[in-house]
Amino acid sequence: MDFCTIHNSKLFQTSDGLKCRTCDNYDPKKEKSSIVQKTYPNEPILYVKNEYYIQKEVRKSLGLGTMRGINLQKQQNIIVVFSNAHALKPNQNNVYIDKYDSETGYYHYTGEGLEGDQSMNGGNLALKNAKETNKQVHLFWQHTLGSDHQYVGEVDVKYDGTKNQHDKNNNLRKVYVFLLKPI
């Protein structure tokens, strides 16, 4: 267990590394939010930006599947993206290494595919072509393991090419990386 050397308090694991409650103004027990039914004129999605939601409830309310990170919601012609936190290194439960870059404001999101080199089809292709197909992309980001997902809102997508990451069998492989920037 790690402790803050300034405040001698327990550090908490987040997707951005270890955080101190006091130094980083971090609250690991953020209250769970229920789904807020509030609409915005330019967004076909019923969530409040920067609020936290239970992923299972979001998936259910939008009619999405239970497993995918990149979800095509055909009735509303949108793409809903979920990023789950990980412990700074991939593991068999979450092999994707996603991160937020506070300097650029970009969320670095790894495409879908658990094993071997990823393919540019399905959700990966839909995300890459979101602008050309006129689909809005909405991002839900989990900051810490086991916490709710923050609704970041609609994001602009830029394809950033391929990177090397390990797959669920710990084999090095090529993955697609997308840069997501809140609009």
Secondary structure, 3 states (H helix, E strand, C coil): CCECCCCCCEEEEECCEEEECCCCCCCCCCCCCCCCCCCECCECCCCCCCCEECHHHHHHHHCCCCCCCEEEECCCCEEEEEECCCCCCCCCCCCCCCEEECCCCEEEEECCCCCCCCCCCHHHHHHHCCCCCCCEEEEEEECCCCCCEEEEEEEEEEEEEEEEEECCCCCEEEEEEEEEEEC
